[in-house]
Amino acid sequence: MKVIVDAANVAHFKKNENSEPMLSNILAAVEALEAKDDEFVVIADASLSHDIDNKDDYHKLVVEENIEEVPVGNNADHFILQLAEEENAKILSNDKFRDFKDEFLNIDSMRIPFSFDGSKLVMGKSKSHKKDRNILQHICDEILNQLENKRWETFREKDGLELTPLNIAKEAIIKLDDSKKTGLDNKIEGVLSKIPMFKQVMNMVDGVETAAPFIIFVLVHPRDYKVTVKNAGSVSNAVSERLRLPKKPLIAVRNDLFTKPGTFNLNTLYSDEVMDYPPFNIEIRINNYDETFIKKNSRNIASTVASRLGSWKFPFVTVKSDIILEKPGDFEIFLERGEKDNG
């Protein structure tokens, strides 16, 4: 284990009768780390040399580079935190570094607290790594960002409405009625002329009219998927009757990691805008801490991205651990364009 000794914090833990920070505290830390056979470095604020009790011995240790002083112009706490992050090291310190919580998200897991038993330094234990509770959404966001950079149009609305069959029907009617006012009738005529492509999609769904002019993607939290599927037929009937559509819309329910339980979003697309082949493959490189969790949710990631892109089929998602990605929440996304099925 690599350890950075916060020399100023250790030295100030116990002071002598003159209220001076003590060099013996630092030496006790060195002794404890050597006993554990840890790799370590002692980093001190330049001002410590003026305050320490045994200045001559301290100066000698600095000259011999057994104690390294923070370069001039650097904040000592920030320098230590940044070095620890770069070297994947722990910090021996009782300082909680509160001023840097926003920049360094896992300070508690980086920091080793300590105490003294007489003249002996006793090392505590770091807290467990802070998990990124929204890592699934962050991964999906990054995928959508990359797609938008490639000029692929995506659906990004995330504030869901209360999930009820009535609300789904109302929202669909509002969105499709708005489209109708801006030329839906002409659009439908164009769609009907392109039905041969869409038949491949409809063949996958029993009891659905092959001339459905558009698809309503209903995006729900995974736990609400089954109940929403049960109500899909009623929603389709209500929308069709209210808007007097010649054909019933197809309701496609999709698991979506942006929606909260009990809410939904709608992504409405004309049938000729829906891709009937996987548009791309996704490779997610992830840290070791999150690998199992991300693999478990890889299908939900595929469903979320596909529905927000307007793809009938899911992209192929692979998850690989990467030792370069050392902290919880670290990930990288690589996209590869898929190919249309020639079969």
Salt bridges, closest charged atoms under 4 A:
GLU85 OE2 - LYS327 NZ 2.83
GLU87 OE1 - LYS2 NZ 3.41
GLU103 OE2 - HIS78 NE2 2.98
ASP108 OD1 - LYS101 NZ 3.19
ASP132 OD2 - HIS138 ND1 2.91
ASP141 OD1 - ARG156 NH2 2.98
ASP141 OD1 - LYS158 NZ 2.70
GLU148 OE2 - ARG156 NH1 2.97
GLU157 OE1 - LYS175 NZ 3.83
ASP177 OD2 - LYS181 NZ 3.77
GLU209 OE1 - LYS247 NZ 3.58
ASP256 OD1 - ARG308 NE 2.83
ASP272 OD2 - LYS187 NZ 3.82
ASP272 OD2 - LYS194 NZ 3.40
GLU283 OE2 - ARG285 NE 2.56
GLU283 OE1 - LYS320 NZ 3.60
ASP290 OD1 - LYS131 NZ 3.88
GLU291 OE2 - LYS295 NZ 2.95
